[in-house]
Amino acid sequence: MNHDHTPEADGSAADGSRRTFVKQAGGLLGLALAPPLTGFAERFAAPAKTLAGPTDLTLRVNGTARTLRAEPRVTLLDALRENLDLTGSKKGCDHGQCGACTVLVDGRRVNACLTLAVMAQGKEITTVEGLAQGDHLHPMQEAFIKHDGFQCGYCTPGQIVSAVACVKEGHATSDDQCREWMSGNLCRCGAYPNILAAVREVAQKGGAQG
């Protein structure tokens, strides 16, 4: 009886398969343990280029270019208050939740406590100090005084700056809309009805210029 597959032949084939597997596995392991290509390694080993230490910054604030020296990590709020003596913007929560630090950057409301000063270079920054024209108050400032839109006054600068932008954005056409778009500015004294009255009056008169 003719047997095409003998035990010896099967054993040899099995040994050959095992040897082939071991060789392939060894090759893969060697490839995995081999050092990476030089360029790849150097790319990851190269030190990152970062700014460190104080550097010169130029901020255009209320229409005037102001130069200061500060570290890249300094916030816009601290740069305004500590370096440029513009203390109208207040530091409330320092987490972007209360709105006391609100300023305008290129006409848009931002929380200065969450914005790095270096990010505001080349942009137009407006603080509460820049709203009045000399002794002539901005219509929003006048409205806040008329409607007694403050008590302790700590949040007032941020409220006024935010209100100016709110009206210019067209987001003060109704009481509910105004409340929604001013909700990022908190008044811990609870002067909201008076603030709302001031903002709505300016919106109705179309006097949010500046």
Secondary structure, DSSP 8 states (H G I E B T S, - for coil): ---SS-HHHHHHHHHHHHHHHHHHHHHHHHHHHS---HHHHHHHHS------S-EEEEEEETTEEEEEEE-TT-BHHHIIIIIS---SS--SSSSSSS-TTEEEETTEEEEGGGSBGGGGTTSEEE-GGGTSBTTB--HHHHHHHHTT--SS-SSHHHHHHHHHHHHHTT--SSHHHHHHHTTTS--TT--HHHHHHHHHHHHHHT----
